[in-house]
Amino acid sequence: MPYEIRPYTSCDEDAVIALWQRTWQLTYPDIDFTERVAWWRARWRDELLPKATVVVAEADGALIGFVTVEDASGYLDQIVVAPEAWGSGLAEALLREAKRISPRGIDLMVNTDNARAIQFYVKHGFAVTGAGVSPLSKRPLHRMSWRPNPA
């Protein structure tokens, strides 16, 4: 699947929100993400965009992925890939972008029951470095971290 990776623009907002909802709903079908769209949109505008670099991926004019990395801290809040692009290498490409944005290291939180995501991060050099609980879902979280190899 050929795709283009580029910087986020405000014109991407609706597509990003829809992709976030669709992928999270597929991953956690027991949670109604339709009810969370207004919350997510506010969080996107008020918390993520002011302090993060966002890169998106598109194929055939459709947004199929994005990654957000906080500029100051290197915190990767979201990496989202459309289900039809799973296994295409897009997640790896977005993670490479995240490492480019934050070359000193990346931290993130991932649900402990999201085995697919945990396996992906471990494969790409991340290690579990702590724990937490999601304030919204109350699900347990792993803190995972990546640091570049010393030269």
MDAnalysis code that builds the backbone (N, CA, C; Angstrom):
import MDAnalysis as mda
import numpy as np

u = mda.Universe.empty(453, n_residues=151, atom_resindex=np.repeat(np.arange(151), 3), trajectory=True)
u.add_TopologyAttr("name", ["N", "CA", "C"] * 151)
u.add_TopologyAttr("resid", np.arange(1, 152))
u.add_TopologyAttr("resname", ["MET", "PRO", "TYR", "GLU", "ILE", "ARG", "PRO", "TYR", "THR", "SER", "CYS", "ASP", "GLU", "ASP", "ALA", "VAL", "ILE", "ALA", "LEU", "TRP", "GLN", "ARG", "THR", "TRP", "GLN", "LEU", "THR", "TYR", "PRO", "ASP", "ILE", "ASP", "PHE", "THR", "GLU", "ARG", "VAL", "ALA", "TRP", "TRP", "ARG", "ALA", "ARG", "TRP", "ARG", "ASP", "GLU", "LEU", "LEU", "PRO", "LYS", "ALA", "THR", "VAL", "VAL", "VAL", "ALA", "GLU", "ALA", "ASP", "GLY", "ALA", "LEU", "ILE", "GLY", "PHE", "VAL", "THR", "VAL", "GLU", "ASP", "ALA", "SER", "GLY", "TYR", "LEU", "ASP", "GLN", "ILE", "VAL", "VAL", "ALA", "PRO", "GLU", "ALA", "TRP", "GLY", "SER", "GLY", "LEU", "ALA", "GLU", "ALA", "LEU", "LEU", "ARG", "GLU", "ALA", "LYS", "ARG", "ILE", "SER", "PRO", "ARG", "GLY", "ILE", "ASP", "LEU", "MET", "VAL", "ASN", "THR", "ASP", "ASN", "ALA", "ARG", "ALA", "ILE", "GLN", "PHE", "TYR", "VAL", "LYS", "HIS", "GLY", "PHE", "ALA", "VAL", "THR", "GLY", "ALA", "GLY", "VAL", "SER", "PRO", "LEU", "SER", "LYS", "ARG", "PRO", "LEU", "HIS", "ARG", "MET", "SER", "TRP", "ARG", "PRO", "ASN", "PRO", "ALA"])
u.atoms.positions = np.array([
    [0.845, -1.179, 0.000],
    [0.000, 0.000, 0.000],
    [0.889, 1.240, 0.000],
    [0.951, 1.972, -1.086],
    [1.750, 3.196, -1.108],
    [1.062, 4.297, -0.290],
    [1.853, 5.025, 0.466],
    [1.317, 6.102, 1.291],
    [2.317, 7.234, 1.343],
    [1.823, 8.390, 1.745],
    [2.653, 9.575, 1.913],
    [2.587, 9.980, 3.377],
    [3.728, 10.302, 3.955],
    [3.787, 10.823, 5.319],
    [4.094, 12.310, 5.217],
    [3.316, 13.096, 5.965],
    [3.473, 14.552, 5.898],
    [3.063, 15.182, 7.219],
    [3.396, 16.456, 7.419],
    [2.966, 17.146, 8.631],
    [1.438, 17.304, 8.667],
    [0.886, 17.290, 9.858],
    [-0.539, 17.521, 10.091],
    [-0.882, 18.966, 9.749],
    [-2.092, 19.166, 9.208],
    [-2.657, 20.508, 9.051],
    [-4.047, 20.505, 9.681],
    [-4.559, 21.669, 9.969],
    [-5.876, 21.763, 10.610],
    [-6.975, 21.140, 9.747],
    [-6.773, 21.048, 8.460],
    [-7.754, 20.409, 7.576],
    [-7.878, 18.909, 7.840],
    [-6.917, 18.331, 8.541],
    [-6.913, 16.897, 8.835],
    [-7.738, 16.536, 10.072],
    [-8.192, 17.515, 10.823],
    [-8.793, 17.233, 12.131],
    [-9.941, 16.228, 12.074],
    [-10.916, 16.438, 11.226],
    [-12.064, 15.523, 11.188],
    [-11.638, 14.100, 10.840],
    [-10.718, 13.960, 9.905],
    [-10.252, 12.622, 9.516],
    [-9.470, 11.961, 10.650],
    [-8.668, 12.739, 11.372],
    [-7.925, 12.201, 12.511],
    [-8.888, 11.715, 13.588],
    [-9.883, 12.521, 13.899],
    [-10.862, 12.155, 14.936],
    [-11.600, 10.882, 14.521],
    [-12.029, 10.809, 13.283],
    [-12.764, 9.626, 12.802],
    [-11.879, 8.385, 12.832],
    [-10.620, 8.520, 12.432],
    [-9.718, 7.376, 12.448],
    [-9.438, 6.925, 13.877],
    [-9.214, 7.870, 14.780],
    [-9.011, 7.528, 16.195],
    [-10.202, 6.726, 16.710],
    [-11.418, 7.221, 16.459],
    [-12.619, 6.538, 16.949],
    [-12.738, 5.131, 16.353],
    [-12.538, 5.013, 15.067],
    [-12.703, 3.718, 14.386],
    [-11.701, 2.682, 14.888],
    [-10.450, 3.072, 15.026],
    [-9.444, 2.091, 15.439],
    [-9.582, 1.709, 16.903],
    [-9.863, 2.676, 17.761],
    [-10.040, 2.353, 19.177],
    [-11.297, 1.525, 19.390],
    [-12.359, 1.786, 18.616],
    [-13.583, 0.987, 18.752],
    [-13.326, -0.461, 18.364],
    [-12.518, -0.665, 17.335],
    [-12.177, -2.020, 16.915],
    [-11.325, -2.734, 17.974],
    [-10.407, -1.992, 18.568],
    [-9.517, -2.575, 19.571],
    [-10.255, -2.872, 20.876],
    [-11.180, -2.003, 21.257],
    [-11.936, -2.158, 22.506],
    [-13.436, -2.070, 22.226],
    [-14.016, -3.140, 21.671],
    [-15.437, -3.093, 21.292],
    [-16.392, -2.946, 22.474],
    [-15.919, -3.213, 23.688],
    [-16.779, -3.090, 24.862],
    [-16.937, -1.651, 25.344],
    [-16.182, -0.721, 24.760],
    [-16.276, 0.695, 25.127],
    [-16.954, 1.437, 23.981],
    [-17.903, 2.312, 24.296],
    [-18.598, 3.095, 23.268],
    [-17.804, 4.369, 22.997],
    [-16.986, 4.338, 21.961],
    [-16.166, 5.497, 21.642],
    [-16.966, 6.620, 20.989],
    [-18.167, 6.333, 20.508],
    [-19.025, 7.403, 19.989],
    [-19.293, 8.427, 21.081],
    [-19.479, 7.938, 22.309],
    [-19.714, 8.839, 23.444],
    [-18.486, 9.671, 23.789],
    [-17.324, 9.251, 23.352],
    [-16.080, 9.935, 23.715],
    [-15.575, 10.911, 22.658],
    [-16.257, 11.025, 21.534],
    [-15.742, 11.863, 20.445],
    [-15.609, 13.322, 20.869],
    [-16.586, 13.887, 21.542],
    [-16.495, 15.292, 21.956],
    [-15.323, 15.489, 22.919],
    [-15.166, 14.547, 23.847],
    [-14.032, 14.612, 24.779],
    [-12.717, 14.548, 24.015],
    [-12.638, 13.600, 23.061],
    [-11.402, 13.437, 22.303],
    [-11.083, 14.678, 21.472],
    [-12.109, 15.247, 20.839],
    [-11.875, 16.447, 20.019],
    [-11.335, 17.585, 20.887],
    [-11.915, 17.767, 22.062],
    [-11.434, 18.814, 22.972],
    [-10.002, 18.523, 23.415],
    [-9.713, 17.280, 23.731],
    [-8.359, 16.901, 24.142],
    [-7.375, 17.120, 22.990],
    [-7.800, 16.749, 21.786],
    [-6.963, 16.939, 20.603],
    [-6.591, 18.410, 20.452],
    [-7.597, 19.282, 20.492],
    [-7.372, 20.711, 20.271],
    [-6.646, 21.390, 21.428],
    [-7.042, 21.039, 22.663],
    [-6.571, 21.783, 23.830],
    [-5.311, 21.219, 24.473],
    [-5.094, 19.903, 24.349],
    [-3.966, 19.285, 25.033],
    [-2.866, 18.809, 24.081],
    [-3.235, 18.178, 22.993],
    [-2.218, 17.588, 22.118],
    [-1.629, 18.592, 21.136],
    [-2.476, 19.236, 20.347],
    [-1.950, 20.114, 19.294],
    [-1.065, 21.242, 19.814],
    [-1.383, 21.862, 20.964],
    [-0.515, 22.960, 21.418],
    [0.909, 22.545, 21.779],
    [1.142, 21.265, 22.095],
    [2.478, 20.897, 22.556],
    [3.106, 19.727, 21.808],
    [2.456, 19.241, 20.758],
    [2.963, 18.058, 20.068],
    [3.204, 18.333, 18.591],
    [4.134, 17.583, 18.049],
    [4.294, 17.504, 16.606],
    [3.433, 16.336, 16.145],
    [2.646, 16.564, 15.110],
    [1.760, 15.532, 14.583],
    [2.124, 15.294, 13.128],
    [2.278, 14.024, 12.805],
    [2.570, 13.609, 11.437],
    [1.458, 12.660, 11.018],
    [0.984, 12.817, 9.793],
    [-0.095, 11.969, 9.291],
    [0.386, 11.185, 8.081],
    [-0.346, 10.116, 7.800],
    [-0.087, 9.313, 6.604],
    [-1.377, 9.233, 5.812],
    [-1.255, 9.335, 4.505],
    [-2.437, 9.190, 3.667],
    [-2.119, 8.355, 2.444],
    [-3.164, 7.698, 1.962],
    [-3.075, 6.880, 0.758],
    [-4.312, 7.163, -0.067],
    [-4.133, 7.401, -1.334],
    [-5.250, 7.683, -2.238],
    [-6.158, 8.775, -1.685],
    [-5.566, 9.804, -1.073],
    [-6.321, 10.942, -0.563],
    [-7.033, 10.710, 0.755],
    [-6.888, 9.529, 1.360],
    [-7.540, 9.227, 2.636],
    [-6.497, 9.131, 3.737],
    [-6.802, 9.698, 4.890],
    [-5.907, 9.613, 6.031],
    [-5.944, 8.196, 6.591],
    [-4.760, 7.566, 6.721],
    [-4.718, 6.178, 7.184],
    [-3.860, 5.994, 8.434],
    [-3.311, 7.084, 8.953],
    [-2.525, 6.956, 10.169],
    [-2.023, 8.301, 10.650],
    [-1.622, 8.309, 11.925],
    [-0.995, 9.507, 12.477],
    [-0.233, 9.140, 13.738],
    [0.694, 10.019, 14.116],
    [1.445, 9.879, 15.350],
    [1.592, 11.265, 15.961],
    [1.521, 11.326, 17.309],
    [1.705, 12.585, 18.028],
    [2.857, 12.411, 19.012],
    [3.778, 13.371, 19.030],
    [4.902, 13.334, 19.952],
    [5.046, 14.718, 20.580],
    [4.982, 14.762, 21.915],
    [5.163, 16.031, 22.609],
    [6.591, 16.521, 22.413],
    [6.702, 17.759, 22.002],
    [7.997, 18.315, 21.649],
    [8.960, 18.370, 22.834],
    [8.516, 18.828, 23.979],
    [9.407, 19.018, 25.125],
    [9.797, 17.710, 25.800],
    [8.860, 16.784, 25.912],
    [9.093, 15.582, 26.718],
    [9.405, 14.319, 25.916],
    [9.074, 14.300, 24.637],
    [9.229, 13.081, 23.854],
    [8.143, 12.058, 24.141],
    [7.032, 12.500, 24.715],
    [5.939, 11.580, 25.034],
    [5.120, 11.303, 23.776],
    [5.013, 10.032, 23.423],
    [4.215, 9.607, 22.278],
    [2.816, 9.318, 22.809],
    [1.894, 10.228, 22.536],
    [0.538, 10.055, 23.056],
    [-0.287, 9.123, 22.186],
    [-0.139, 9.241, 20.882],
    [-0.947, 8.429, 19.968],
    [-0.129, 7.985, 18.768],
    [-0.306, 6.734, 18.419],
    [0.103, 6.237, 17.108],
    [-1.079, 5.393, 16.648],
    [-1.694, 5.809, 15.569],
    [-2.936, 5.190, 15.099],
    [-2.773, 4.835, 13.624],
    [-3.117, 3.597, 13.305],
    [-3.045, 3.119, 11.923],
    [-4.383, 2.479, 11.572],
    [-4.928, 2.849, 10.429],
    [-6.191, 2.275, 9.966],
    [-6.057, 0.756, 9.854],
    [-7.081, 0.021, 10.261],
    [-6.999, -1.451, 10.212],
    [-6.626, -1.998, 8.835],
    [-7.076, -1.359, 7.782],
    [-6.744, -1.848, 6.446],
    [-5.262, -1.663, 6.115],
    [-4.541, -0.881, 6.927],
    [-3.110, -0.685, 6.720],
    [-2.269, -1.456, 7.737],
    [-2.894, -2.222, 8.616],
    [-2.140, -3.036, 9.564],
    [-1.287, -4.027, 8.783],
    [-0.061, -4.191, 9.188],
    [0.845, -5.128, 8.532],
    [1.501, -4.571, 7.280],
    [1.230, -3.318, 6.955],
    [1.773, -2.727, 5.729],
    [3.134, -2.072, 5.920],
    [3.573, -1.949, 7.166],
    [4.804, -1.218, 7.453],
    [4.552, 0.225, 7.837],
    [3.294, 0.665, 7.775],
    [2.982, 2.052, 8.116],
    [3.260, 2.356, 9.582],
    [2.916, 1.457, 10.481],
    [3.172, 1.713, 11.904],
    [4.666, 1.917, 12.145],
    [5.485, 1.102, 11.503],
    [6.933, 1.250, 11.637],
    [7.391, 2.601, 11.087],
    [6.829, 3.012, 9.961],
    [7.199, 4.308, 9.374],
    [6.803, 5.458, 10.297],
    [5.627, 5.367, 10.907],
    [5.209, 6.417, 11.842],
    [6.083, 6.414, 13.095],
    [6.484, 5.240, 13.543],
    [7.375, 5.173, 14.703],
    [8.749, 5.752, 14.360],
    [9.239, 5.519, 13.152],
    [10.497, 6.146, 12.727],
    [10.375, 7.673, 12.758],
    [9.217, 8.179, 12.335],
    [8.977, 9.624, 12.401],
    [9.016, 10.101, 13.850],
    [8.401, 9.340, 14.747],
    [8.408, 9.709, 16.165],
    [9.836, 9.757, 16.697],
    [10.654, 8.787, 16.319],
    [12.052, 8.760, 16.762],
    [12.840, 9.910, 16.139],
    [12.479, 10.308, 14.946],
    [13.121, 11.474, 14.316],
    [12.746, 12.751, 15.072],
    [11.473, 12.859, 15.453],
    [10.988, 14.032, 16.182],
    [11.634, 14.113, 17.558],
    [11.807, 12.968, 18.196],
    [12.352, 12.928, 19.555],
    [13.549, 11.971, 19.602],
    [14.680, 12.352, 19.037],
    [15.818, 11.435, 18.942],
    [16.467, 11.096, 20.286],
    [16.198, 11.848, 21.334],
    [16.780, 11.544, 22.650],
    [16.020, 10.457, 23.388],
    [14.793, 10.148, 22.927],
    [14.018, 9.090, 23.567],
    [12.534, 9.354, 23.507],
    [11.776, 8.292, 23.712],
    [10.316, 8.343, 23.670],
    [9.772, 7.555, 24.855],
    [8.742, 8.103, 25.461],
    [7.977, 7.411, 26.494],
    [6.532, 7.372, 26.050],
    [5.813, 6.347, 26.504],
    [4.398, 6.231, 26.180],
    [3.720, 5.370, 27.229],
    [2.402, 5.405, 27.230],
    [1.594, 4.532, 28.074],
    [0.763, 3.662, 27.141],
    [0.645, 2.370, 27.479],
    [-0.129, 1.437, 26.662],
    [-0.932, 0.545, 27.593],
    [-2.167, 0.266, 27.213],
    [-3.006, -0.625, 28.011],
    [-2.327, -1.986, 28.141],
    [-2.315, -2.522, 29.350],
    [-1.640, -3.807, 29.574],
    [-2.308, -4.947, 28.830],
    [-3.578, -4.780, 28.453],
    [-4.270, -5.846, 27.713],
    [-4.160, -5.677, 26.198],
    [-3.386, -4.710, 25.746],
    [-3.203, -4.487, 24.308],
    [-1.923, -5.200, 23.857],
    [-2.000, -6.536, 23.822],
    [-0.826, -7.364, 23.525],
    [-0.218, -7.023, 22.174],
    [-1.043, -6.718, 21.201],
    [-0.538, -6.399, 19.856],
    [0.368, -5.171, 19.896],
    [-0.077, -4.122, 20.599],
    [0.718, -2.896, 20.696],
    [1.995, -3.136, 21.499],
    [1.878, -3.848, 22.604],
    [3.058, -4.115, 23.430],
    [4.107, -4.877, 22.620],
    [3.677, -5.887, 21.903],
    [4.601, -6.672, 21.069],
    [5.275, -5.776, 20.026],
    [4.513, -4.877, 19.420],
    [5.054, -3.947, 18.430],
    [6.141, -3.077, 19.051],
    [5.852, -2.487, 20.208],
    [6.832, -1.600, 20.835],
    [8.091, -2.359, 21.261],
    [7.937, -3.535, 21.836],
    [9.103, -4.329, 22.238],
    [9.963, -4.652, 21.013],
    [9.312, -5.032, 19.923],
    [10.033, -5.349, 18.679],
    [10.873, -4.161, 18.204],
    [10.420, -2.945, 18.547],
    [11.107, -1.743, 18.076],
    [11.911, -1.051, 19.170],
    [12.347, -1.849, 20.153],
    [13.314, -1.343, 21.118],
    [12.767, -0.716, 22.384],
    [11.480, -0.792, 22.619],
    [10.899, -0.245, 23.843],
    [10.939, -1.293, 24.947],
    [10.985, -0.826, 26.180],
    [10.933, -1.706, 27.346],
    [9.897, -1.161, 28.322],
    [9.284, -2.044, 29.093],
    [8.364, -1.626, 30.149],
    [9.202, -1.001, 31.252],
    [8.864, 0.239, 31.618],
    [9.647, 0.979, 32.610],
    [8.808, 1.470, 33.779],
    [7.516, 1.150, 33.779],
    [6.659, 1.598, 34.865],
    [5.232, 1.156, 34.645],
    [4.353, 1.650, 35.494],
    [2.945, 1.264, 35.435],
    [2.079, 2.471, 35.760],
    [0.803, 2.345, 35.425],
    [-0.164, 3.387, 35.721],
    [-1.564, 2.863, 35.516],
    [-2.529, 3.779, 35.613],
    [-3.934, 3.452, 35.403],
    [-4.528, 4.571, 34.557],
    [-5.294, 4.219, 33.541],
    [-5.945, 5.220, 32.702],
    [-6.972, 5.984, 33.532],
    [-6.905, 7.298, 33.544],
    [-7.880, 8.065, 34.323],
    [-9.298, 7.957, 33.774],
    [-9.432, 7.669, 32.487],
    [-10.758, 7.589, 31.884],
    [-11.346, 6.184, 31.960],
    [-10.606, 5.192, 31.504],
    [-11.140, 3.829, 31.459],
    [-10.869, 3.029, 32.727],
    [-9.934, 3.510, 33.528],
    [-9.496, 2.811, 34.751],
    [-8.756, 1.510, 34.448],
    [-8.344, 1.313, 33.207],
    [-7.584, 0.120, 32.816],
    [-6.117, 0.294, 33.226],
    [-5.452, -0.812, 33.587],
    [-4.029, -0.723, 33.930],
    [-3.181, -0.441, 32.687],
    [-2.094, 0.285, 32.911],
    [-1.211, 0.706, 31.830],
    [0.227, 0.308, 32.127],
    [0.976, 0.057, 31.051],
    [2.434, -0.050, 31.124],
    [2.994, 1.278, 30.654],
    [4.015, 1.767, 31.341],
    [4.825, 2.847, 30.790],
    [5.929, 2.133, 30.009],
    [6.124, 2.532, 28.757],
    [7.164, 1.940, 27.927],
    [8.077, 3.063, 27.445],
    [9.353, 2.743, 27.314],
    [10.343, 3.750, 26.949],
    [11.308, 3.203, 25.913],
    [11.749, 4.101, 25.059],
    [12.791, 3.819, 24.078],
    [13.876, 4.877, 24.235],
    [15.102, 4.455, 24.243],
    [16.238, 5.355, 24.227],
    [17.191, 4.885, 23.142],
    [17.822, 5.821, 22.440],
    [18.759, 5.408, 21.388],
    [19.964, 4.701, 21.989],
    [20.553, 3.846, 21.201],
    [21.766, 3.158, 21.640],
    [22.891, 4.184, 21.748],
    [23.683, 4.103, 22.827],
    [24.810, 5.057, 22.949],
    [25.816, 4.810, 21.829],
    [26.371, 5.888, 21.346],
    [27.337, 5.774, 20.235],
    [28.678, 5.300, 20.716],
])
